[in-house]
Amino acid sequence: MKKRKNKSFEIPLEVLAEEALKKAVAKAIADHKRAGDSIVIWKDGKVVRVPADQIVVREPETKYPK
């Protein structure tokens, strides 16, 4: 395994973990839409079922600290 020479560019583990989680959730939501399965979300303090035809799949944003 190679070590990075520029230590100031290393991304904290918690940032990488959050990014991986967001990508996994986006993939799971896209899989549900593709399969025609609804999803259940928490909205305005209530549990709401979203039918597959109303699911909006968004690509997660990548935010690295400066």
Gaussian input, Z-matrix of N, CA and C with variables (Angstrom, degrees):
# hf/3-21g

backbone

0 1
 N
 C     1     B1
 C     2     B2     1     A1
 N     3     B3     2     A2     1     D1
 C     4     B4     3     A3     2     D2
 C     5     B5     4     A4     3     D3
 N     6     B6     5     A5     4     D4
 C     7     B7     6     A6     5     D5
 C     8     B8     7     A7     6     D6
 N     9     B9     8     A8     7     D7
 C    10    B10     9     A9     8     D8
 C    11    B11    10    A10     9     D9
 N    12    B12    11    A11    10    D10
 C    13    B13    12    A12    11    D11
 C    14    B14    13    A13    12    D12
 N    15    B15    14    A14    13    D13
 C    16    B16    15    A15    14    D14
 C    17    B17    16    A16    15    D15
 N    18    B18    17    A17    16    D16
 C    19    B19    18    A18    17    D17
 C    20    B20    19    A19    18    D18
 N    21    B21    20    A20    19    D19
 C    22    B22    21    A21    20    D20
 C    23    B23    22    A22    21    D21
 N    24    B24    23    A23    22    D22
 C    25    B25    24    A24    23    D23
 C    26    B26    25    A25    24    D24
 N    27    B27    26    A26    25    D25
 C    28    B28    27    A27    26    D26
 C    29    B29    28    A28    27    D27
 N    30    B30    29    A29    28    D28
 C    31    B31    30    A30    29    D29
 C    32    B32    31    A31    30    D30
 N    33    B33    32    A32    31    D31
 C    34    B34    33    A33    32    D32
 C    35    B35    34    A34    33    D33
 N    36    B36    35    A35    34    D34
 C    37    B37    36    A36    35    D35
 C    38    B38    37    A37    36    D36
 N    39    B39    38    A38    37    D37
 C    40    B40    39    A39    38    D38
 C    41    B41    40    A40    39    D39
 N    42    B42    41    A41    40    D40
 C    43    B43    42    A42    41    D41
 C    44    B44    43    A43    42    D42
 N    45    B45    44    A44    43    D43
 C    46    B46    45    A45    44    D44
 C    47    B47    46    A46    45    D45
 N    48    B48    47    A47    46    D46
 C    49    B49    48    A48    47    D47
 C    50    B50    49    A49    48    D48
 N    51    B51    50    A50    49    D49
 C    52    B52    51    A51    50    D50
 C    53    B53    52    A52    51    D51
 N    54    B54    53    A53    52    D52
 C    55    B55    54    A54    53    D53
 C    56    B56    55    A55    54    D54
 N    57    B57    56    A56    55    D55
 C    58    B58    57    A57    56    D56
 C    59    B59    58    A58    57    D57
 N    60    B60    59    A59    58    D58
 C    61    B61    60    A60    59    D59
 C    62    B62    61    A61    60    D60
 N    63    B63    62    A62    61    D61
 C    64    B64    63    A63    62    D62
 C    65    B65    64    A64    63    D63
 N    66    B66    65    A65    64    D64
 C    67    B67    66    A66    65    D65
 C    68    B68    67    A67    66    D66
 N    69    B69    68    A68    67    D67
 C    70    B70    69    A69    68    D68
 C    71    B71    70    A70    69    D69
 N    72    B72    71    A71    70    D70
 C    73    B73    72    A72    71    D71
 C    74    B74    73    A73    72    D72
 N    75    B75    74    A74    73    D73
 C    76    B76    75    A75    74    D74
 C    77    B77    76    A76    75    D75
 N    78    B78    77    A77    76    D76
 C    79    B79    78    A78    77    D77
 C    80    B80    79    A79    78    D78
 N    81    B81    80    A80    79    D79
 C    82    B82    81    A81    80    D80
 C    83    B83    82    A82    81    D81
 N    84    B84    83    A83    82    D82
 C    85    B85    84    A84    83    D83
 C    86    B86    85    A85    84    D84
 N    87    B87    86    A86    85    D85
 C    88    B88    87    A87    86    D86
 C    89    B89    88    A88    87    D87
 N    90    B90    89    A89    88    D88
 C    91    B91    90    A90    89    D89
 C    92    B92    91    A91    90    D90
 N    93    B93    92    A92    91    D91
 C    94    B94    93    A93    92    D92
 C    95    B95    94    A94    93    D93
 N    96    B96    95    A95    94    D94
 C    97    B97    96    A96    95    D95
 C    98    B98    97    A97    96    D96
 N    99    B99    98    A98    97    D97
 C   100   B100    99    A99    98    D98
 C   101   B101   100   A100    99    D99
 N   102   B102   101   A101   100   D100
 C   103   B103   102   A102   101   D101
 C   104   B104   103   A103   102   D102
 N   105   B105   104   A104   103   D103
 C   106   B106   105   A105   104   D104
 C   107   B107   106   A106   105   D105
 N   108   B108   107   A107   106   D106
 C   109   B109   108   A108   107   D107
 C   110   B110   109   A109   108   D108
 N   111   B111   110   A110   109   D109
 C   112   B112   111   A111   110   D110
 C   113   B113   112   A112   111   D111
 N   114   B114   113   A113   112   D112
 C   115   B115   114   A114   113   D113
 C   116   B116   115   A115   114   D114
 N   117   B117   116   A116   115   D115
 C   118   B118   117   A117   116   D116
 C   119   B119   118   A118   117   D117
 N   120   B120   119   A119   118   D118
 C   121   B121   120   A120   119   D119
 C   122   B122   121   A121   120   D120
 N   123   B123   122   A122   121   D121
 C   124   B124   123   A123   122   D122
 C   125   B125   124   A124   123   D123
 N   126   B126   125   A125   124   D124
 C   127   B127   126   A126   125   D125
 C   128   B128   127   A127   126   D126
 N   129   B129   128   A128   127   D127
 C   130   B130   129   A129   128   D128
 C   131   B131   130   A130   129   D129
 N   132   B132   131   A131   130   D130
 C   133   B133   132   A132   131   D131
 C   134   B134   133   A133   132   D132
 N   135   B135   134   A134   133   D133
 C   136   B136   135   A135   134   D134
 C   137   B137   136   A136   135   D135
 N   138   B138   137   A137   136   D136
 C   139   B139   138   A138   137   D137
 C   140   B140   139   A139   138   D138
 N   141   B141   140   A140   139   D139
 C   142   B142   141   A141   140   D140
 C   143   B143   142   A142   141   D141
 N   144   B144   143   A143   142   D142
 C   145   B145   144   A144   143   D143
 C   146   B146   145   A145   144   D144
 N   147   B147   146   A146   145   D145
 C   148   B148   147   A147   146   D146
 C   149   B149   148   A148   147   D147
 N   150   B150   149   A149   148   D148
 C   151   B151   150   A150   149   D149
 C   152   B152   151   A151   150   D150
 N   153   B153   152   A152   151   D151
 C   154   B154   153   A153   152   D152
 C   155   B155   154   A154   153   D153
 N   156   B156   155   A155   154   D154
 C   157   B157   156   A156   155   D155
 C   158   B158   157   A157   156   D156
 N   159   B159   158   A158   157   D157
 C   160   B160   159   A159   158   D158
 C   161   B161   160   A160   159   D159
 N   162   B162   161   A161   160   D160
 C   163   B163   162   A162   161   D161
 C   164   B164   163   A163   162   D162
 N   165   B165   164   A164   163   D163
 C   166   B166   165   A165   164   D164
 C   167   B167   166   A166   165   D165
 N   168   B168   167   A167   166   D166
 C   169   B169   168   A168   167   D167
 C   170   B170   169   A169   168   D168
 N   171   B171   170   A170   169   D169
 C   172   B172   171   A171   170   D170
 C   173   B173   172   A172   171   D171
 N   174   B174   173   A173   172   D172
 C   175   B175   174   A174   173   D173
 C   176   B176   175   A175   174   D174
 N   177   B177   176   A176   175   D175
 C   178   B178   177   A177   176   D176
 C   179   B179   178   A178   177   D177
 N   180   B180   179   A179   178   D178
 C   181   B181   180   A180   179   D179
 C   182   B182   181   A181   180   D180
 N   183   B183   182   A182   181   D181
 C   184   B184   183   A183   182   D182
 C   185   B185   184   A184   183   D183
 N   186   B186   185   A185   184   D184
 C   187   B187   186   A186   185   D185
 C   188   B188   187   A187   186   D186
 N   189   B189   188   A188   187   D187
 C   190   B190   189   A189   188   D188
 C   191   B191   190   A190   189   D189
 N   192   B192   191   A191   190   D190
 C   193   B193   192   A192   191   D191
 C   194   B194   193   A193   192   D192
 N   195   B195   194   A194   193   D193
 C   196   B196   195   A195   194   D194
 C   197   B197   196   A196   195   D195

   B1=1.4419
   B2=1.5214
   B3=1.3231
   B4=1.4547
   B5=1.5176
   B6=1.3062
   B7=1.4633
   B8=1.5169
   B9=1.3057
   B10=1.4599
   B11=1.5166
   B12=1.3231
   B13=1.4609
   B14=1.5226
   B15=1.3303
   B16=1.4562
   B17=1.5273
   B18=1.3059
   B19=1.4651
   B20=1.5298
   B21=1.3335
   B22=1.4555
   B23=1.5344
   B24=1.3374
   B25=1.4556
   B26=1.5289
   B27=1.3018
   B28=1.4564
   B29=1.5254
   B30=1.3090
   B31=1.4586
   B32=1.5251
   B33=1.3313
   B34=1.4669
   B35=1.5290
   B36=1.3077
   B37=1.4544
   B38=1.5267
   B39=1.3356
   B40=1.4648
   B41=1.5267
   B42=1.3242
   B43=1.4635
   B44=1.5229
   B45=1.3250
   B46=1.4604
   B47=1.5286
   B48=1.3321
   B49=1.4645
   B50=1.5256
   B51=1.3312
   B52=1.4630
   B53=1.5233
   B54=1.3250
   B55=1.4570
   B56=1.5314
   B57=1.3193
   B58=1.4622
   B59=1.5244
   B60=1.3204
   B61=1.4625
   B62=1.5288
   B63=1.3177
   B64=1.4624
   B65=1.5295
   B66=1.3311
   B67=1.4642
   B68=1.5206
   B69=1.3339
   B70=1.4644
   B71=1.5311
   B72=1.3224
   B73=1.4690
   B74=1.5288
   B75=1.3208
   B76=1.4670
   B77=1.5260
   B78=1.3270
   B79=1.4682
   B80=1.5225
   B81=1.3338
   B82=1.4659
   B83=1.5271
   B84=1.3303
   B85=1.4667
   B86=1.5288
   B87=1.3270
   B88=1.4675
   B89=1.5278
   B90=1.3156
   B91=1.4683
   B92=1.5285
   B93=1.3268
   B94=1.4618
   B95=1.5217
   B96=1.3151
   B97=1.4699
   B98=1.5298
   B99=1.3325
   B100=1.4578
   B101=1.5382
   B102=1.3440
   B103=1.4647
   B104=1.5300
   B105=1.3439
   B106=1.4530
   B107=1.5225
   B108=1.3248
   B109=1.4655
   B110=1.5260
   B111=1.3162
   B112=1.4591
   B113=1.5276
   B114=1.3289
   B115=1.4611
   B116=1.5225
   B117=1.3067
   B118=1.4555
   B119=1.5202
   B120=1.3402
   B121=1.4605
   B122=1.5244
   B123=1.3131
   B124=1.4586
   B125=1.5203
   B126=1.3557
   B127=1.4618
   B128=1.5205
   B129=1.3075
   B130=1.4671
   B131=1.5246
   B132=1.3180
   B133=1.4577
   B134=1.5186
   B135=1.3256
   B136=1.4600
   B137=1.5223
   B138=1.3296
   B139=1.4595
   B140=1.5236
   B141=1.3478
   B142=1.4653
   B143=1.5302
   B144=1.3198
   B145=1.4664
   B146=1.5285
   B147=1.3420
   B148=1.4628
   B149=1.5281
   B150=1.3379
   B151=1.4640
   B152=1.5309
   B153=1.3221
   B154=1.4662
   B155=1.5213
   B156=1.3341
   B157=1.4642
   B158=1.5269
   B159=1.3351
   B160=1.4669
   B161=1.5307
   B162=1.3284
   B163=1.4674
   B164=1.5236
   B165=1.3237
   B166=1.4640
   B167=1.5270
   B168=1.3242
   B169=1.4630
   B170=1.5159
   B171=1.3421
   B172=1.4703
   B173=1.5150
   B174=1.2931
   B175=1.4639
   B176=1.5252
   B177=1.3359
   B178=1.4617
   B179=1.5263
   B180=1.3186
   B181=1.4595
   B182=1.5158
   B183=1.3005
   B184=1.4455
   B185=1.5140
   B186=1.3342
   B187=1.4595
   B188=1.5219
   B189=1.3042
   B190=1.4551
   B191=1.5224
   B192=1.3148
   B193=1.4598
   B194=1.5193
   B195=1.3160
   B196=1.4678
   B197=1.4999
   A1=108.75
   A2=116.41
   A3=120.94
   A4=110.35
   A5=115.62
   A6=120.93
   A7=108.66
   A8=115.67
   A9=120.15
   A10=109.34
   A11=114.68
   A12=119.23
   A13=111.20
   A14=116.95
   A15=121.25
   A16=109.58
   A17=117.35
   A18=122.46
   A19=112.58
   A20=118.04
   A21=120.01
   A22=112.22
   A23=117.64
   A24=120.79
   A25=112.97
   A26=118.50
   A27=120.24
   A28=110.33
   A29=115.49
   A30=121.75
   A31=108.05
   A32=117.80
   A33=120.50
   A34=111.59
   A35=116.18
   A36=122.55
   A37=111.75
   A38=117.86
   A39=119.69
   A40=112.05
   A41=117.35
   A42=121.07
   A43=109.72
   A44=116.84
   A45=121.18
   A46=110.93
   A47=116.94
   A48=121.13
   A49=110.64
   A50=117.11
   A51=120.36
   A52=110.88
   A53=116.88
   A54=121.32
   A55=110.57
   A56=117.00
   A57=121.03
   A58=111.03
   A59=116.99
   A60=121.22
   A61=111.07
   A62=117.03
   A63=120.59
   A64=111.23
   A65=117.00
   A66=120.61
   A67=111.11
   A68=117.02
   A69=120.89
   A70=110.78
   A71=117.25
   A72=121.14
   A73=109.76
   A74=117.81
   A75=121.14
   A76=110.53
   A77=116.70
   A78=120.72
   A79=110.69
   A80=117.42
   A81=120.93
   A82=110.81
   A83=116.76
   A84=120.72
   A85=110.32
   A86=117.04
   A87=120.98
   A88=110.66
   A89=117.38
   A90=121.04
   A91=111.00
   A92=117.32
   A93=121.05
   A94=110.81
   A95=116.47
   A96=120.71
   A97=109.89
   A98=116.46
   A99=121.74
   A100=111.45
   A101=116.52
   A102=121.50
   A103=112.65
   A104=116.61
   A105=120.13
   A106=113.33
   A107=116.88
   A108=121.67
   A109=109.95
   A110=116.05
   A111=119.83
   A112=109.66
   A113=115.70
   A114=121.45
   A115=107.84
   A116=115.69
   A117=121.25
   A118=107.58
   A119=116.27
   A120=121.35
   A121=109.86
   A122=115.31
   A123=122.43
   A124=106.17
   A125=117.41
   A126=121.02
   A127=109.25
   A128=116.06
   A129=122.35
   A130=112.24
   A131=116.13
   A132=121.23
   A133=114.99
   A134=116.91
   A135=120.99
   A136=110.65
   A137=115.85
   A138=121.84
   A139=107.28
   A140=116.00
   A141=121.41
   A142=109.17
   A143=116.33
   A144=121.35
   A145=108.37
   A146=116.47
   A147=122.10
   A148=107.61
   A149=117.59
   A150=120.35
   A151=110.92
   A152=116.19
   A153=121.28
   A154=112.75
   A155=117.65
   A156=119.50
   A157=113.33
   A158=117.23
   A159=120.99
   A160=112.45
   A161=117.27
   A162=120.71
   A163=109.27
   A164=115.53
   A165=122.03
   A166=107.31
   A167=115.93
   A168=120.78
   A169=108.37
   A170=115.42
   A171=120.84
   A172=109.08
   A173=115.87
   A174=121.42
   A175=107.45
   A176=117.80
   A177=119.13
   A178=111.98
   A179=115.73
   A180=120.78
   A181=109.73
   A182=116.36
   A183=121.52
   A184=108.23
   A185=115.77
   A186=120.66
   A187=108.19
   A188=115.76
   A189=120.40
   A190=108.98
   A191=117.18
   A192=119.16
   A193=110.60
   A194=115.68
   A195=120.27
   A196=111.61
   D1=131.95
   D2=-179.78
   D3=-84.92
   D4=143.37
   D5=174.41
   D6=-95.61
   D7=144.13
   D8=177.69
   D9=-76.19
   D10=141.51
   D11=178.84
   D12=-81.37
   D13=-35.22
   D14=-177.45
   D15=-93.95
   D16=97.80
   D17=-176.88
   D18=-67.78
   D19=-23.98
   D20=-176.74
   D21=-71.17
   D22=-15.35
   D23=-178.15
   D24=-94.91
   D25=-4.86
   D26=-178.35
   D27=-63.63
   D28=135.51
   D29=-177.86
   D30=-94.12
   D31=130.78
   D32=-179.34
   D33=-60.08
   D34=146.51
   D35=-177.94
   D36=-58.02
   D37=-38.97
   D38=-178.67
   D39=-65.60
   D40=-30.44
   D41=177.27
   D42=-71.11
   D43=-43.25
   D44=177.88
   D45=-64.01
   D46=-39.48
   D47=179.61
   D48=-65.31
   D49=-43.32
   D50=179.46
   D51=-63.94
   D52=-40.06
   D53=178.34
   D54=-63.24
   D55=-43.26
   D56=179.24
   D57=-63.51
   D58=-40.51
   D59=178.84
   D60=-64.34
   D61=-43.31
   D62=179.25
   D63=-63.16
   D64=-40.06
   D65=177.60
   D66=-65.21
   D67=-40.29
   D68=-179.98
   D69=-65.27
   D70=-40.80
   D71=178.77
   D72=-65.64
   D73=-43.34
   D74=179.39
   D75=-61.75
   D76=-39.55
   D77=178.26
   D78=-66.38
   D79=-42.69
   D80=179.73
   D81=-63.03
   D82=-41.39
   D83=178.81
   D84=-64.78
   D85=-43.21
   D86=178.18
   D87=-63.25
   D88=-39.10
   D89=178.08
   D90=-63.18
   D91=-40.72
   D92=177.87
   D93=-62.95
   D94=-44.82
   D95=-179.90
   D96=-61.93
   D97=-45.84
   D98=-178.28
   D99=-62.64
   D100=-37.91
   D101=-178.72
   D102=-81.97
   D103=-9.67
   D104=-179.30
   D105=81.65
   D106=17.65
   D107=179.52
   D108=-93.82
   D109=142.58
   D110=176.43
   D111=-77.36
   D112=165.78
   D113=173.98
   D114=-123.74
   D115=160.65
   D116=178.16
   D117=-117.88
   D118=129.43
   D119=-178.35
   D120=-128.11
   D121=167.66
   D122=174.92
   D123=-102.66
   D124=120.16
   D125=-177.88
   D126=-139.53
   D127=125.36
   D128=178.30
   D129=53.26
   D130=40.36
   D131=176.95
   D132=77.32
   D133=12.45
   D134=-179.45
   D135=-132.87
   D136=154.94
   D137=174.42
   D138=-83.76
   D139=128.69
   D140=-176.74
   D141=-129.34
   D142=132.53
   D143=175.30
   D144=-91.58
   D145=128.57
   D146=-179.85
   D147=-109.60
   D148=116.92
   D149=178.29
   D150=-63.77
   D151=154.03
   D152=-176.12
   D153=-56.78
   D154=-36.16
   D155=-177.90
   D156=-73.37
   D157=-9.89
   D158=178.55
   D159=-107.01
   D160=0.00
   D161=-179.37
   D162=-72.33
   D163=131.15
   D164=175.90
   D165=-107.57
   D166=120.83
   D167=179.88
   D168=-96.96
   D169=120.62
   D170=178.49
   D171=-114.41
   D172=141.14
   D173=175.77
   D174=-77.76
   D175=128.92
   D176=-179.04
   D177=-65.72
   D178=143.29
   D179=177.96
   D180=-82.09
   D181=141.85
   D182=176.62
   D183=-100.50
   D184=120.23
   D185=-179.45
   D186=-122.60
   D187=110.27
   D188=176.94
   D189=-101.94
   D190=141.05
   D191=177.62
   D192=-65.38
   D193=147.33
   D194=179.74
   D195=-85.13

